[in-house]
C-alpha cells in the first residue's frame, strides 16, 4: 500500500457500546457513577497511604502505586467514552488514536510488571520474614517500581511501532469505545497475518505466561502458609487472597483480548468494559475492607478532615 492510501483515513469513528440513543444515555449514567467511584476509591487509597506514617512500608507503597495506576488507566478511556456517549458521531483523529493507544499500553504494562513486583514482595515477606526488611528495602523497592515504568514504556513503544505504519484506506468505523491494537489491525487494508502473530506473541503469550507464573507463585505461598500459626496464617491468607483476586481480574481480560486471533466475538465489548472500567473500580473494594491498617488510616484521615473543616463551618 502506498503513502497516499494511508493518508485517506485521518480519523476513526468510534462506534462505542451502542447506536441506540436511549441505551447510550443509560450507559452514560451508569459509567459516570463507575468512573466517579474509581477516581474516589483509588485516590483515597493514595491519600491514605501517603498521609499515614504507619503505612510507609513496601507493601503499602506498592498498593498506593497500583491505585494511582488504576486511576490513570481508567482515565485514559472513561472520560472520552462518556463524552462520546452523548455525541451523535464520535470521531477520534489518527494522532489522538495513537496517543490513546500509547498511554493505554504504557499504564497497562506498568500494572502488569507492578503486580509481579507485588507478588515477589509477598513471597519474600512470607518465605523470609526475618530478612524481609533487608531484601525489600526502600532502594530495592524504588528500583523495582522504576523498572516497571521502564518496562511499560518499552512495551508501549513496541505497540505503537507495530501499528503506526499500517495503511488505512477505509472503512473508518472502529468497533469499540477506545483505540487498541486489535481494532486497528482489523481496519488495515493490507495482509496483517505477521503483525497479528507478533502482537499475540508480544501481548497475549507474555501476559498468559506472567499470569501462570503469578498463580504458581501464590500457590507456593499458600502451601508455605500451612506451617504458620493461626494468627499469622489468617493475615497472610487475607493479603494473598486480595492479590489473587486482583491478578485474576486484570489478567483474564488481557488474555482474552490479546492471546487469540483478532476476530470479532460477541463478548468483546463486555470484556473491554470489564478491563477498562470495572476492574479499576473493584481493586480498592478488594484491598481496603480486608486490610485493618488501611481502614483505620482512612478513618483517621476522615476525622482529621472533619477537624479541619469544623472551624470553617462556624
Secondary structure, DSSP 8 states (H G I E B T S, - for coil): --HHHHTT--EEEE--S-S-HHHHHHHHHHHHHHHHHHHHHHHHHHHHHHH-GGG-SHHHHHHHHHHHHHHHHHHHHHHHHHHHHT-SS-EEEHHHHHHHHHHHHHHHHHHHHHHHHHHHHHHHHHH-TTTHHHHT-HHHHHHHHHHHHHHHHHHHHHHHHHHTT----S--EESSSS--HHHHHHH-SS--HHHHHHHIIIIIIHHHHHHHHHHHHHHHHHHHGGGS-HHHHHHHHHHHHHHHHHHHHHHHHHHHHHSS-S---TTHHHHHHIIIIIHHHHHHHHHHTT-HHHHHHHHHHHHHHHHHHHHHH-
